[in-house]
Amino acid sequence: MNIKQNIQHNFDHFHTHPEVSFKEVETTKKLAEIMDELGVSYRTFDDVTGLIAEIGQGERVVAMRADIDALWQEVNGVEQANHSCGHDAHMAMVLGAIMHLKDEPLDKRIRFIFQPAEETGNGSLDMVRHGALEDVTHLYGIHLRAQDELPFGLATSALHHGSSNFLKGRIIGEDAHGARPHQGKNAIDVLMSIQQMLKSIYFSPFESYSAKMTNIRAGGDSLNIIPGRATFALDVRAQSNSLMDALKLRITDGIAAIESLHSVTIEWEWDDYTPGAEVSEEARAIAEAAITEILGAENTAQPIHTPGADDFHFYTIKKPELKATMIGLGAGLTPGLHHPDMHFNHDALEIGAKILAATAKKS
């Protein structure tokens, strides 16, 4: 098989064998098997899935990352692991980049980080813990984009992801008979106050942000009982990390005030934080030059600001001097990312592999 056929073959395997976050055992084994076939050195880990491979010689290290986990969702009425975010494609493209680069004369080392658990937002931290960033000066990622954001045949040198964070909360009030509301502390009243508080938070409209309830559980089958207890969850997003900090402070202050107002106990915790993108202009310019080389200037799109999140950006949080950017690849992807029926033009796989290889060589 030639490189394009190999890329498609690897994609087909990963697409039909999806595994969810931190359970990518067979995926890791398959990656190791491919490295053995390619004659590429790599290492795996006893305490976490994923793999780090490396080619080339020299003191400088340039790295690229592929996420390897799938989502758990309902597909045609069946709950199952499903690659609807494109991580199967990301693995295939990075493997394709290895094939394009492994026999080239290189004046640097190129490291390939096959990272678990992007969907849970913490897999990158495990790779950092295992030395993924040691001696690395430049880091690149790649992500398929939906058709309405970036059409097939185009690519961008930077995805400016926003920051995201979830809040999980529990309200502890007091049940009461439906005819005697004055004897209880209604958790639904508290939930409504929290909802109204969220809608009263305002920052500058020139930077996007949002805070909304995504889960509420209160009451039971008996409709004449006023529920004193409830649980809730918030999805909070901001375009920058500094705005996220300000938004979280406003929310926690608001919840504390509502707790006092209703004389209830509200327990809450922030969970699954993902930082916003800190894009290096140097890395972005290198990626742009590579895209232009492969696709031409007319198909090199401007950087994209997107409210989605990606734990790729933990790498720059943990190593601020790291020069990093995530490439966005148009792939004719519909109906959208995370949709159970997501599909895309597979010709994008070879394009992405070539862009990654050219980016590594130019770094």
SERO-4910 file (N, C-alpha, C, O; in steps of 0.05 Angstrom, whole numbers):
BEGIN
 pado doro    nc1    nc2    nc3   cac1   cac2   cac3    cc1    cc2    cc3    oc1    oc2    oc3
  Met    A     17    -24      0      0      0      0     17     25      0     38     26     13
  Asn    A      9     46    -15     22     71    -13     13     86     12     -3     76     27
  Ile    A     25    110     16     19    125     41    -11    132     43    -23    129     64
  Lys    A    -23    141     21    -51    148     22    -68    124     29    -87    126     45
  Gln    A    -62    101     18    -78     77     24    -73     68     53    -92     59     67
  Asn    A    -48     71     63    -43     65     91    -59     83    110    -70     73    130
  Ile    A    -60    108    104    -75    127    120   -104    119    122   -116    118    143
  Gln    A   -116    112     99   -144    104     98   -148     77    113   -168     74    128
  His    A   -129     59    110   -131     33    124   -130     37    154   -146     25    169
  Asn    A   -112     54    164   -111     60    193   -136     74    202   -146     67    224
  Phe    A   -146     93    187   -171    106    195   -194     85    197   -208     85    217
  Asp    A   -196     68    178   -218     48    178   -216     31    204   -236     24    216
  His    A   -192     23    211   -189      7    235   -198     22    260   -214     12    276
  Phe    A   -187     46    264   -194     61    288   -224     69    288   -236     70    310
  His    A   -235     74    265   -263     82    264   -281     59    273   -302     63    286
  Thr    A   -274     34    266   -290     11    272   -283     -1    299   -296    -20    308
  His    A   -263     10    313   -255      0    340   -253     23    359   -231     27    371
  Pro    A   -274     38    364   -272     62    381   -271     53    411   -282     33    419
  Glu    A   -256     69    426   -254     65    455   -256     92    470   -245    112    460
  Val    A   -270     93    492   -275    118    506   -250    125    523   -231    110    526
  Ser    A   -252    149    535   -229    161    550   -217    143    571   -232    131    587
  Phe    A   -191    140    570   -175    125    589   -179     95    587   -169     79    603
  Lys    A   -195     87    567   -199     58    562   -190     50    534   -199     30    523
  Glu    A   -172     66    523   -162     62    495   -140     41    495   -119     45    484
  Val    A   -146     18    507   -126     -3    510   -118    -15    483    -95    -17    475
  Glu    A   -139    -24    468   -133    -36    442   -123    -16    422   -108    -23    404
  Thr    A   -133      9    424   -123     30    407    -93     34    411    -78     37    392
  Thr    A    -85     34    436    -56     37    442    -40     14    431    -18     18    420
  Lys    A    -51    -10    434    -37    -34    424    -34    -32    393    -13    -40    383
  Lys    A    -54    -23    380    -53    -20    351    -33      1    342    -18     -3    323
  Leu    A    -32     23    357    -12     43    351     16     32    354     34     37    338
  Ala    A     20     17    376     47      5    380     54    -15    357     76    -16    348
  Glu    A     34    -30    349     38    -49    327     46    -34    301     64    -43    286
  Ile    A     33    -11    296     40      4    272     69     16    274     83     16    255
  Met    A     76     25    298    103     35    302    124     13    298    145     18    286
  Asp    A    118    -11    307    136    -33    302    140    -38    272    162    -43    263
  Glu    A    117    -37    257    118    -42    228    134    -20    214    148    -25    195
  Leu    A    132      5    225    147     27    212    175     30    222    191     45    210
  Gly    A    183     15    242    210     17    253    214     42    269    236     53    269
  Val    A    193     52    282    195     77    297    195     71    326    179     56    336
  Ser    A    214     84    341    215     79    370    192     93    384    183    114    375
  Tyr    A    184     81    406    161     92    421    162     82    449    177     64    456
  Arg    A    145     93    466    141     83    493    112     85    501     98    104    494
  Thr    A    103     65    517     77     65    528     80     67    559    102     68    569
  Phe    A     58     66    573     58     72    602     42     51    617     22     41    607
  Asp    A     51     46    642     37     26    658     11     36    670     -7     21    676
  Asp    A      9     63    674    -13     74    689    -33     89    672    -53     99    683
  Val    A    -29     91    646    -47    106    629    -44     97    600    -23     88    592
  Thr    A    -66     99    585    -64     92    557    -50    114    541    -43    135    553
  Gly    A    -46    109    516    -32    129    499     -3    120    493      6    101    505
  Leu    A     10    135    476     36    127    466     51    152    457     39    170    446
  Ile    A     77    152    461     94    174    451    116    162    433    131    144    442
  Ala    A    117    171    409    137    161    389    156    183    381    150    207    385
  Glu    A    179    176    369    198    196    361    215    187    338    223    163    337
  Ile    A    221    205    320    240    200    298    260    223    296    256    244    309
  Gly    A    281    219    281    301    240    276    323    241    297    324    225    315
  Gln    A    341    261    293    364    264    310    367    294    317    358    311    302
  Gly    A    380    300    339    386    327    346    376    335    373    361    320    386
  Glu    A    384    359    381    376    369    407    348    381    407    333    378    426
  Arg    A    340    394    385    314    407    383    292    386    379    296    366    365
  Val    A    269    391    392    246    373    389    222    389    381    214    408    394
  Val    A    210    380    359    184    390    350    164    368    354    170    345    348
  Ala    A    140    374    364    120    353    370     94    358    356     87    381    350
  Met    A     79    337    351     52    339    343     35    319    358     45    298    367
  Arg    A     10    326    363     -8    311    380    -32    301    365    -45    316    350
  Ala    A    -40    276    370    -65    265    361    -81    255    385    -70    240    402
  Asp    A   -106    263    388   -123    252    409   -134    225    399   -138    221    375
  Ile    A   -139    206    418   -144    179    409   -171    167    420   -178    145    413
  Asp    A   -185    182    437   -209    171    449   -234    177    433   -235    196    417
  Ala    A   -255    161    437   -281    165    425   -301    175    445   -296    175    469
  Leu    A   -324    183    435   -346    191    453   -364    167    459   -363    147    445
  Trp    A   -380    169    480   -400    149    486   -427    163    480   -435    182    493
  Gln    A   -442    152    461   -467    164    453   -486    144    440   -477    121    433
  Glu    A   -511    151    437   -530    134    424   -528    136    394   -529    158    383
  Val    A   -524    113    381   -522    112    352   -542     91    342   -540     68    348
  Asn    A   -562    101    327   -583     84    317   -596     68    340   -602     44    337
  Gly    A   -601     81    362   -615     69    384   -598     52    403   -608     41    422
  Val    A   -572     51    398   -554     35    414   -533     53    428   -520     69    414
  Glu    A   -530     51    454   -509     66    468   -482     53    463   -479     29    468
  Gln    A   -463     68    453   -437     55    445   -415     77    443   -421    101    442
  Ala    A   -390     67    442   -368     85    436   -370     92    406   -377     75    390
  Asn    A   -364    117    400   -367    126    372   -348    149    366   -346    168    381
  His    A   -333    146    344   -314    167    336   -329    189    320   -327    190    295
  Ser    A   -344    206    334   -359    227    320   -345    255    323   -356    275    315
  Cys    A   -321    255    335   -306    280    338   -281    281    320   -267    301    320
  Gly    A   -276    259    305   -254    259    287   -228    250    297   -207    252    283
  His    A   -227    239    321   -202    230    332   -190    207    317   -165    203    316
  Asp    A   -207    190    305   -197    169    287   -182    181    264   -162    170    255
  Ala    A   -193    203    253   -179    217    231   -153    230    240   -133    229    226
  His    A   -153    241    264   -129    254    274   -106    234    277    -83    239    270
  Met    A   -113    210    288    -92    189    290    -82    181    263    -58    179    259
  Ala    A   -100    177    244    -92    169    217    -74    190    203    -55    183    190
  Met    A    -81    216    207    -65    237    195    -37    239    208    -17    243    193
  Val    A    -35    237    234     -9    238    247      8    214    239     32    216    235
  Leu    A     -5    191    237     10    167    228     19    171    199     41    163    192
  Gly    A      3    184    183     11    191    155     34    210    155     52    207    138
  Ala    A     34    229    173     57    248    175     83    232    182    104    238    170
  Ile    A     81    213    200    104    197    206    115    183    181    139    182    176
  Met    A     96    171    165    104    157    140    118    176    121    137    169    107
  His    A    108    201    119    121    221    101    148    230    111    165    238     95
  Leu    A    152    229    137    177    241    149    199    221    156    222    228    157
  Lys    A    191    196    161    210    177    174    235    172    158    256    165    170
  Asp    A    234    174    132    258    169    116    271    195    105    289    193     89
  Glu    A    261    218    115    272    243    107    297    250    124    298    242    147
  Pro    A    317    264    113    339    273    130    328    296    148    318    316    139
  Leu    A    331    292    174    319    311    194    341    323    211    359    308    220
  Asp    A    340    349    216    360    362    233    349    366    261    360    382    277
  Lys    A    328    352    268    315    354    294    301    328    300    298    310    282
  Arg    A    292    325    324    274    303    331    245    311    329    238    334    335
  Ile    A    229    294    319    200    299    317    186    279    334    188    255    331
  Arg    A    170    289    353    156    272    373    127    271    366    115    292    358
  Phe    A    115    248    369     87    244    362     72    235    388     78    213    398
  Ile    A     54    251    397     40    246    423     12    236    416     -5    251    407
  Phe    A      8    211    421    -19    199    417    -32    199    445    -28    181    461
  Gln    A    -49    219    449    -59    225    475    -86    214    481   -105    217    464
  Pro    A    -90    202    504   -117    192    512   -134    215    522   -124    237    528
  Ala    A   -160    209    525   -178    224    542   -179    254    536   -179    270    555
  Glu    A   -181    262    511   -186    290    505   -214    298    513   -219    320    523
  Glu    A   -233    279    509   -261    285    514   -266    291    543   -285    305    550
  Thr    A   -251    279    561   -255    285    590   -237    308    599   -240    317    622
  Gly    A   -220    318    581   -205    343    587   -180    340    604   -169    360    612
  Asn    A   -171    316    609   -148    313    627   -125    296    615   -104    294    628
  Gly    A   -129    283    592   -109    266    582    -83    279    576    -62    267    578
  Ser    A    -84    304    567    -59    319    561    -42    322    586    -17    321    584
  Leu    A    -54    325    610    -39    327    634    -23    302    640     -1    303    651
  Asp    A    -35    279    634    -20    254    637      4    252    619     25    242    626
  Met    A      1    261    594     23    261    575     45    280    584     69    273    581
  Val    A     38    303    595     58    321    606     72    308    629     97    310    631
  Arg    A     57    294    646     69    280    669     89    259    660    109    254    674
  His    A     85    248    637    103    227    626    124    238    607    136    223    592
  Gly    A    128    264    608    151    276    594    146    283    565    166    286    550
  Ala    A    121    286    557    116    291    529    128    318    519    134    320    496
  Leu    A    131    337    537    141    363    529    171    367    535    181    389    530
  Glu    A    185    348    544    213    351    549    228    359    524    227    345    504
  Asp    A    242    382    525    258    392    503    242    402    479    254    409    459
  Val    A    215    402    481    199    410    459    198    440    457    193    454    476
  Thr    A    202    451    433    201    480    428    175    487    414    163    509    419
  His    A    165    470    396    141    475    380    122    451    382    131    428    381
  Leu    A     96    456    384     76    435    386     53    442    367     44    465    366
  Tyr    A     44    422    352     22    425    334      1    404    338      7    381    344
  Gly    A    -24    413    335    -47    394    334    -62    398    308    -56    417    293
  Ile    A    -81    381    303    -99    384    280   -126    375    287   -130    356    303
  His    A   -147    388    276   -174    380    282   -191    384    257   -191    406    245
  Leu    A   -207    364    250   -227    367    229   -247    389    237   -253    392    261
  Arg    A   -256    404    218   -276    425    223   -302    419    207   -301    407    186
  Ala    A   -324    428    219   -350    424    206   -351    441    180   -338    461    177
  Gln    A   -367    432    161   -370    445    135   -378    474    137   -368    491    122
  Asp    A   -396    480    156   -405    508    158   -384    526    170   -386    551    169
  Glu    A   -363    515    182   -341    531    193   -318    533    174   -305    554    171
  Leu    A   -311    510    160   -288    510    142   -294    488    121   -293    465    127
  Pro    A   -299    496     96   -306    477     75   -282    459     68   -259    465     73
  Phe    A   -288    437     55   -268    419     45   -249    433     26   -257    449      9
  Gly    A   -223    427     29   -203    439     11   -189    463     23   -169    473     12
  Leu    A   -199    473     46   -187    495     60   -175    486     87   -184    466     98
  Ala    A   -156    501     96   -145    495    123   -136    522    135   -131    541    121
  Thr    A   -136    523    162   -128    547    176   -105    540    195   -102    517    205
  Ser    A    -88    560    200    -64    556    216    -70    558    246    -51    552    262
  Ala    A    -94    565    254    -99    568    283   -129    565    289   -146    577    275
  Leu    A   -135    550    310   -162    549    321   -160    562    349   -147    551    367
  His    A   -173    584    352   -174    598    378   -197    587    394   -219    599    396
  His    A   -193    564    406   -214    552    423   -218    569    448   -200    583    457
  Gly    A   -242    568    458   -248    581    483   -242    563    507   -235    540    504
  Ser    A   -245    575    531   -242    560    556   -269    549    564   -290    562    559
  Ser    A   -270    526    576   -295    514    586   -291    503    614   -269    495    621
  Asn    A   -313    503    629   -313    492    656   -341    484    663   -360    497    655
  Phe    A   -344    462    678   -370    454    688   -372    459    718   -352    457    732
  Leu    A   -396    465    727   -401    467    756   -422    447    763   -443    446    750
  Lys    A   -417    431    783   -437    412    793   -446    421    821   -429    425    839
  Gly    A   -472    423    825   -482    433    851   -504    416    863   -517    400    849
  Arg    A   -508    420    889   -529    406    904   -542    425    923   -528    439    938
  Ile    A   -568    427    922   -584    445    940   -596    428    962   -609    408    957
  Ile    A   -592    437    987   -603    423   1010   -622    442   1025   -613    459   1040
  Gly    A   -647    439   1019   -668    455   1032   -684    437   1051   -673    422   1067
  Glu    A   -711    440   1049   -728    424   1066   -755    418   1052   -767    436   1042
  Asp    A   -762    392   1051   -788    385   1039   -811    396   1054   -809    402   1078
  Ala    A   -834    400   1040   -859    409   1053   -882    398   1037   -880    391   1013
  His    A   -905    397   1050   -930    390   1037   -937    412   1017   -932    436   1022
  Gly    A   -950    405    995   -957    424    975   -976    445    985   -977    467    974
  Ala    A   -991    439   1005  -1010    458   1016   -998    476   1037  -1010    495   1046
  Arg    A   -973    471   1045   -959    486   1066   -931    494   1057   -912    486   1070
  Pro    A   -929    510   1036   -902    518   1026   -886    533   1046   -861    533   1045
  His    A   -899    547   1065   -884    563   1085   -868    546   1104   -851    556   1118
  Gln    A   -874    519   1105   -860    502   1123   -834    490   1111   -819    476   1125
  Gly    A   -829    495   1086   -806    483   1073   -788    503   1061   -792    528   1063
  Lys    A   -768    494   1048   -749    511   1033   -746    498   1005   -731    478   1001
  Asn    A   -760    509    986   -764    497    960   -739    499    943   -730    521    936
  Ala    A   -728    476    936   -703    475    920   -708    486    892   -690    496    879
  Ile    A   -733    484    882   -739    494    855   -738    525    855   -729    536    835
  Asp    A   -746    537    877   -743    566    879   -714    574    877   -707    594    864
  Val    A   -697    559    890   -668    564    889   -657    561    861   -641    577    852
  Leu    A   -666    540    848   -657    535    820   -665    559    802   -649    567    786
  Met    A   -689    569    806   -698    591    789   -682    616    795   -676    632    777
  Ser    A   -674    620    820   -657    643    827   -630    640    814   -619    660    805
  Ile    A   -619    616    814   -593    612    801   -595    618    771   -578    631    759
  Gln    A   -617    608    758   -621    613    730   -623    643    724   -611    652    705
  Gln    A   -638    657    741   -640    686    737   -614    700    741   -607    719    727
  Met    A   -599    691    761   -572    703    766   -554    699    741   -540    718    734
  Leu    A   -555    676    729   -538    671    705   -545    691    683   -528    700    668
  Lys    A   -571    696    680   -580    713    658   -574    743    664   -578    760    646
  Ser    A   -566    749    688   -560    777    695   -530    783    695   -522    805    703
  Ile    A   -514    764    685   -485    768    684   -478    780    657   -485    769    636
  Tyr    A   -464    803    657   -457    816    632   -427    824    632   -417    835    652
  Phe    A   -414    817    610   -387    827    605   -387    840    577   -408    842    564
  Ser    A   -365    850    569   -363    863    543   -372    844    520   -363    821    520
  Pro    A   -389    853    503   -398    836    481   -377    831    459   -381    815    441
  Phe    A   -354    844    462   -333    840    442   -317    814    446   -301    807    430
  Glu    A   -323    801    469   -310    775    474   -332    755    482   -347    761    501
  Ser    A   -334    732    469   -356    714    473   -354    699    500   -332    693    509
  Tyr    A   -377    694    511   -379    679    536   -407    669    539   -426    679    527
  Ser    A   -411    648    556   -438    639    562   -437    622    587   -417    610    594
  Ala    A   -460    623    602   -463    606    626   -492    597    626   -510    614    627
  Lys    A   -497    571    627   -524    562    625   -527    536    641   -508    520    643
  Met    A   -551    531    651   -557    505    664   -560    484    643   -573    488    622
  Thr    A   -548    461    648   -550    438    629   -561    413    642   -565    393    629
  Asn    A   -566    415    669   -577    391    682   -592    401    708   -580    416    723
  Ile    A   -616    392    712   -632    397    736   -647    372    744   -659    358    727
  Arg    A   -645    365    770   -660    342    780   -672    350    807   -658    357    826
  Ala    A   -699    350    808   -713    358    832   -740    344    833   -753    341    812
  Gly    A   -750    337    857   -776    326    859   -778    297    852   -759    285    841
  Gly    A   -801    285    858   -806    257    851   -833    253    839   -843    271    826
  Asp    A   -844    229    842   -870    223    829   -893    235    844   -914    239    832
  Ser    A   -890    241    869   -912    253    885   -913    283    880   -894    297    888
  Leu    A   -934    292    867   -934    320    858   -944    339    880   -944    363    876
  Asn    A   -951    328    904   -960    345    926   -938    349    947   -943    358    969
  Ile    A   -913    343    939   -890    347    956   -872    369    944   -863    366    921
  Ile    A   -868    389    959   -849    410    951   -821    400    957   -814    396    980
  Pro    A   -804    397    936   -777    385    941   -758    404    954   -755    427    946
  Gly    A   -745    395    975   -725    411    988   -697    406    977   -678    422    982
  Arg    A   -693    385    961   -667    379    951   -667    378    920   -687    371    908
  Ala    A   -645    385    909   -642    385    880   -612    384    873   -596    392    889
  Thr    A   -606    375    849   -579    377    838   -581    392    812   -602    393    799
  Phe    A   -559    405    805   -558    420    780   -530    421    769   -510    414    784
  Ala    A   -527    428    744   -501    431    732   -501    454    713   -521    460    700
  Leu    A   -478    467    710   -474    489    692   -452    483    672   -433    470    678
  Asp    A   -456    493    647   -435    493    627   -427    522    623   -443    539    616
  Val    A   -401    528    628   -392    555    628   -369    557    608   -351    541    608
  Arg    A   -371    577    590   -351    580    569   -343    610    566   -359    628    570
  Ala    A   -318    614    558   -308    641    554   -285    639    533   -271    620    532
  Gln    A   -283    661    517   -263    660    495   -235    661    506   -216    651    493
  Ser    A   -231    674    529   -203    676    540   -203    665    568   -223    663    582
  Asn    A   -179    658    577   -175    647    604   -181    668    625   -191    662    646
  Ser    A   -173    693    620   -178    715    639   -208    720    643   -217    725    665
  Leu    A   -223    719    621   -252    723    622   -265    700    637   -284    703    652
  Met    A   -255    675    633   -265    652    648   -262    657    678   -280    651    693
  Asp    A   -239    666    686   -234    671    714   -254    691    725   -265    687    747
  Ala    A   -260    713    711   -279    733    719   -307    722    720   -323    728    738
  Leu    A   -314    705    700   -341    693    699   -345    674    722   -367    674    734
  Lys    A   -325    658    728   -328    639    750   -331    654    777   -347    645    794
  Leu    A   -317    675    781   -319    690    805   -347    702    808   -359    701    830
  Arg    A   -358    713    786   -385    724    787   -406    702    794   -425    707    809
  Ile    A   -402    679    783   -421    657    788   -420    647    816   -441    644    829
  Thr    A   -396    643    827   -393    633    854   -403    654    874   -415    646    895
  Asp    A   -398    679    869   -408    700    887   -439    700    886   -452    704    907
  Gly    A   -450    696    862   -479    696    860   -492    673    874   -512    676    887
  Ile    A   -480    649    871   -491    625    885   -489    629    915   -508    622    929
  Ala    A   -468    640    925   -465    645    954   -487    664    964   -498    660    985
  Ala    A   -493    685    948   -513    704    955   -541    691    956   -557    696    973
  Ile    A   -546    673    936   -572    659    934   -575    640    958   -597    636    969
  Glu    A   -553    627    965   -553    609    989   -562    624   1014   -578    614   1029
  Ser    A   -552    648   1018   -559    664   1041   -588    674   1039   -602    674   1058
  Leu    A   -596    683   1015   -623    693   1011   -644    673   1017   -665    679   1030
  His    A   -640    648   1009   -661    627   1013   -656    611   1038   -672    593   1044
  Ser    A   -635    616   1053   -629    602   1078   -628    572   1073   -640    556   1088
  Val    A   -614    564   1052   -609    536   1046   -579    532   1045   -563    550   1046
  Thr    A   -571    506   1042   -543    500   1037   -540    493   1008   -555    476    997
  Ile    A   -521    505    995   -514    498    967   -485    489    966   -467    504    972
  Glu    A   -481    464    959   -454    453    956   -448    453    926   -464    444    910
  Trp    A   -424    462    918   -417    461    890   -387    458    887   -371    464    905
  Glu    A   -380    449    863   -352    446    856   -348    450    826   -366    443    810
  Trp    A   -326    462    818   -319    465    790   -305    439    781   -289    428    795
  Asp    A   -312    431    756   -303    405    747   -295    406    717   -308    421    702
  Asp    A   -275    391    709   -268    387    681   -261    413    667   -274    420    647
  Tyr    A   -243    428    678   -234    454    666   -217    449    642   -199    432    642
  Thr    A   -222    463    621   -206    463    597   -198    492    590   -216    508    586
  Pro    A   -172    498    588   -164    526    583   -169    534    554   -171    517    536
  Gly    A   -170    560    550   -172    570    523   -145    570    509   -124    566    521
  Ala    A   -146    574    483   -121    573    467   -103    596    472   -111    619    475
  Glu    A    -77    590    474    -55    610    475    -38    605    450    -19    590    451
  Val    A    -46    618    428    -34    612    402     -8    627    399     -7    652    403
  Ser    A     14    613    391     39    626    385     39    636    357     33    621    338
  Glu    A     45    661    353     46    673    327     68    660    310     64    656    285
  Glu    A     90    652    322    111    639    307    102    612    297    106    605    273
  Ala    A     90    596    315     80    570    306     58    572    285     57    557    266
  Arg    A     40    592    289     18    596    270     29    603    243     20    593    222
  Ala    A     50    620    241     61    628    216     74    605    202     73    602    177
  Ile    A     87    587    217     99    563    205     78    545    194     81    535    171
  Ala    A     56    541    209     34    524    199     21    537    174     14    522    156
  Glu    A     19    563    174      7    576    151     24    572    126     14    567    105
  Ala    A     51    574    129     69    569    107     66    541     96     67    536     72
  Ala    A     63    522    114     59    494    106     33    490     91     32    476     71
  Ile    A     11    502    101    -15    500     88    -14    512     60    -24    500     41
  Thr    A     -1    535     58      2    548     32     18    531     13     11    530    -11
  Glu    A     38    518     23     55    500      6     38    477     -5     40    470    -28
  Ile    A     21    466     12      5    442      4    -20    450    -12    -27    436    -31
  Leu    A    -34    471     -3    -60    477    -14    -61    502    -31    -80    507    -46
  Gly    A    -40    519    -29    -40    544    -43    -52    567    -26    -68    561     -8
  Ala    A    -44    591    -31    -52    614    -15    -83    618    -16    -95    626      3
  Glu    A    -95    611    -39   -124    615    -42   -140    596    -24   -164    601    -19
  Asn    A   -128    575    -15   -142    556      3   -132    557     31   -138    539     47
  Thr    A   -116    577     38   -107    581     65   -125    601     79   -125    625     74
  Ala    A   -141    590     98   -162    606    111   -150    622    134   -129    615    145
  Gln    A   -164    643    142   -156    659    166   -160    642    191   -177    624    191
  Pro    A   -146    649    213   -151    635    238   -180    637    247   -194    657    241
  Ile    A   -189    617    261   -217    614    268   -220    617    298   -205    604    313
  His    A   -239    633    307   -247    634    336   -272    616    339   -292    620    326
  Thr    A   -270    597    356   -291    578    360   -297    574    390   -279    573    406
  Pro    A   -323    572    397   -330    569    426   -325    541    436   -327    536    460
  Gly    A   -318    522    419   -311    495    428   -285    496    445   -271    516    445
  Ala    A   -280    474    458   -256    472    476   -240    447    469   -250    428    457
  Asp    A   -215    447    476   -197    425    471   -175    424    492   -163    445    497
  Asp    A   -169    401    504   -149    400    525   -121    402    513   -101    400    529
  Phe    A   -118    404    487    -92    410    475    -79    435    488    -54    436    490
  His    A    -95    453    497    -85    479    507    -74    476    536    -62    496    546
  Phe    A    -77    454    549    -63    449    574    -33    448    570    -18    454    588
  Tyr    A    -24    440    546      5    438    541     18    465    544     40    467    555
  Thr    A      5    486    534     17    513    536     13    524    564     29    541    573
  Ile    A     -8    516    578    -11    524    606     12    513    623     23    526    640
  Lys    A     19    488    618     40    474    633     68    483    625     87    481    641
  Lys    A     71    492    600     97    501    590     92    527    575     90    526    550
  Pro    A     91    550    588     83    575    575    101    584    552     92    597    534
  Glu    A    127    576    553    145    584    532    141    567    507    154    573    486
  Leu    A    124    547    508    120    529    485    106    545    462     87    560    467
  Lys    A    116    541    438    104    554    414     85    534    402     93    514    390
  Ala    A     59    539    404     39    519    396     16    532    381     10    555    384
  Thr    A      4    515    363    -20    522    350    -34    497    341    -22    476    337
  Met    A    -61    499    338    -76    476    327    -86    483    300    -99    504    296
  Ile    A    -80    466    280    -89    470    253   -118    460    250   -125    440    261
  Gly    A   -134    476    236   -161    468    230   -163    459    201   -153    473    183
  Leu    A   -175    436    196   -176    424    169   -204    422    159   -221    408    171
  Gly    A   -210    435    137   -236    432    124   -238    404    112   -220    394     99
  Ala    A   -261    391    117   -264    363    109   -292    356     98   -299    333     95
  Gly    A   -308    377     92   -335    372     84   -351    357    105   -368    340     99
  Leu    A   -346    363    130   -357    348    153   -385    357    159   -391    380    163
  Thr    A   -404    337    158   -432    342    164   -443    318    180   -431    297    179
  Pro    A   -465    320    194   -480    345    201   -465    363    221   -471    387    222
  Gly    A   -446    352    235   -430    368    254   -414    350    272   -420    326    275
  Leu    A   -394    362    285   -378    347    305   -396    338    328   -414    352    336
  His    A   -391    314    338   -405    301    360   -433    292    352   -448    281    368
  His    A   -441    295    327   -466    283    317   -461    254    312   -441    246    301
  Pro    A   -480    236    321   -475    207    318   -471    199    289   -459    178    284
  Asp    A   -482    214    270   -479    207    242   -458    224    227   -458    226    203
  Met    A   -439    235    243   -418    252    230   -403    236    209   -396    213    213
  His    A   -399    250    186   -383    238    165   -369    260    150   -377    284    152
  Phe    A   -348    253    135   -332    274    121   -318    262     97   -319    237     93
  Asn    A   -307    279     81   -292    271     57   -265    259     65   -248    274     75
  His    A   -261    234     60   -236    221     69   -211    230     53   -189    224     61
  Asp    A   -215    245     31   -192    256     17   -177    276     35   -154    283     30
  Ala    A   -191    286     56   -179    305     74   -156    292     90   -138    306    100
  Leu    A   -157    266     93   -137    252    110   -109    256     99    -90    262    114
  Glu    A   -105    251     74    -78    254     62    -70    283     62    -46    290     65
  Ile    A    -89    302     57    -83    330     58    -72    338     86    -52    351     88
  Gly    A    -86    329    107    -77    335    134    -50    323    140    -34    336    153
  Ala    A    -45    299    131    -19    286    136      4    302    123     25    306    135
  Lys    A     -1    311     99     19    327     84     24    354     98     47    363    100
  Ile    A      3    367    107      6    393    121     22    389    147     40    405    152
  Leu    A     16    368    162     31    363    187     60    358    181     78    368    195
  Ala    A     66    342    161     93    336    154    108    361    146    131    365    154
  Ala    A     96    377    129    109    402    120    113    421    143    133    435    144
  Thr    A     94    422    162     96    440    185    120    431    203    135    448    212
  Ala    A    123    405    207    145    395    223    172    402    210    191    409    224
  Lys    A    173    399    184    199    404    170    206    433    171    230    440    173
  Lys    A    186    451    171    191    480    171    197    491    198    206    514    201
  Ser    A    191    476    219    195    486    247    224    487    255    230    495    278
***
